[in-house]
Amino acid sequence: MAEEKTTPMAALKQTLLSLSVSLSYYCIGLVRGYSAPAVPSMHATVPDLLPSKSIASWVSSIPPFGAFFGSLVAFPLMHRIGRKYTVLIASPLWVISWILIATANDWRVLFVARMLSGFGAGLSLPAAQVYVSECSDPKIRGVIGSLPALSMSVGILVMYIMGKFFHWRLLAWICCGMACCLFLAVACFPQSPVWLKTRKQYEKAHYSAKWLHLQGFSIDPKATSAVVERKEKQHPSPAEPTPKPFSKEALLRREILIPLGIGLVLLSIQQLSGIDAVVFFTVEIFHAAGSSMDGHLATIIVGTVQVLSNGAALFVVDRAGRKPLLIMSGLIMCLAMASMGAAFHLNSIGNTCFGYLPVVSLIVFMVGFSIGFGSIPFLLMGELFPTAQRSLLSSLAGSFNLAMMFTVIKTYHPLEDLITTSGTFLMYSVLCALGVVFVITCVPETKGRELESIQKLFERRPQPCSQLELGGEKASHDNPSFSAADEAVHHHSKSIDTKL
């Protein structure tokens, strides 16, 4: 069954769902890219709106702070109302925030609206990635699971381009329209079959998976309900009851802590590479480096390279594998950041013969980031985290990622003053190198693996009886997503730990 190929209809429906859900990441890209063209436009059209550089800095960088809290709230929402409706809730929040921005006449309104837009981003960041991963077959999960990250880079680029032609109020109205499109696009798709099954909504799960043509799904909803009831009667009070999925005992097991640790470190490396310092301060970086190229044009070029690189990564992520791409990505980013540090050092000693070096360095950096650390950490969130705890772990990882993003953005200028701009980029280079070492030693390869087999990688080795029973269950429900979820449903009725 592992060799079963994805049918064209399955690929079509799963891709359409992924593209629609990825509009949420596109909207996140619009939020991230807005301040770059909007703040100069505000200074030009309404000089008193942002009365100081400090206020302008906070208005620009506050979305990740709001997103931190949004990602924490995403956990109970993903668990109770599902991945789909968590993504949908972000849409009206974005509509309200963009309307507030478009009509703002005071910086306090802008501050609240930008924080609200970040809160919506925090809601959809983990929910959309998990939703896409749970609604795709293993053979194409790498490609489909990378579409959200591609959509985010497209959103940033589109905002950069529109910023050259439209003033900040019109940009906000356009973004408001995109948030409405997100709601309409996602509303017509079914809920995640994995989530439906963990909520014991077997009939809805059956029809959702049938509509998506998920591989190997063959379940009789009525028979499944009857089996659950019968097992509950046969084992009313087990001698050693397994802990509930979100209990302290369950969350402190190695098969939870190890994937969470890997995910958090990968997301840390993603941010500590300096990516958001580059995204938020591209124009400023080019001016400070003494480059002769127009800053706005350089921003568009860098954004275009990121989109093209993300697009190219779609075709190799399921062929080359996750781990080789992460290693290559980290090495390229390490060299590019070292080159940026050299460019600033040369400029500081009066050598201006390398005006092209900042542009080339940032382009190479974006290529390296996009082929690996730009999308694969998010993809691994949907693969490494156990189904029963996926909503909680994804929410925690998303919050951590956004907190790191906010930290990197707010510390960029203090680091410039403390260790110089050259030293800041050299520090990013060293952190990228440490990331490569971590990937080589600690990150497993998940290419082509079923979700259930990935989760077994982190279980304790000496479990022959458990392995035999898990292997027997695998034959009875071949769909990887559903087999993992089925174990979560029956965790209380087994004498061994099978809820992962």
Buried (B, 14 or more C-beta within 10 A) or exposed (E): EEEEEBEEEBBEBBBBBBBBBBBBBBBBBBBBBBBBBBBBBBBEEBEEBBEEEEBBBBBBBBBBBBBBBBBBBBBEBBBEBBBBBBBBBBBEBBBBBBBBBBEBEEBEBBBBBBBBBBBBBBBBBBBBBBBBBBBBBBBBBBBBBBBBBBBBBBBBBBBBBBBEEBBBBEBBBBBBEBBBBBBEBBEEBBBBBBBBBBBEBBBBBBBBBBBBBBBBBEBEBEEBBEBBEEEEEEBEEEEEEBBBBEEEEBBEBEBBEBBBEBBBBBBBBBBBBBBBBBBBBBBBBBBBBBBEBEBBBBBBBBBBBBBBBBBBBBEBBBEBBBBBBBBBBBBBBBBBBBBBBBBBBBBBEEEEEBBEBBBBBBBBBBBBBBBBBBBBBBBBBBBBBBBBBBBBBBBBBBBBBBBBBBBBBBEBBEBBEEEBBBBBBBBBBBBBBBBBEBBEEEBBEBBBBBBBBBBBBBBEEEBEEBBEBBEEBBEEBBBBBBBBBBBBBBBBBBBBBBBB
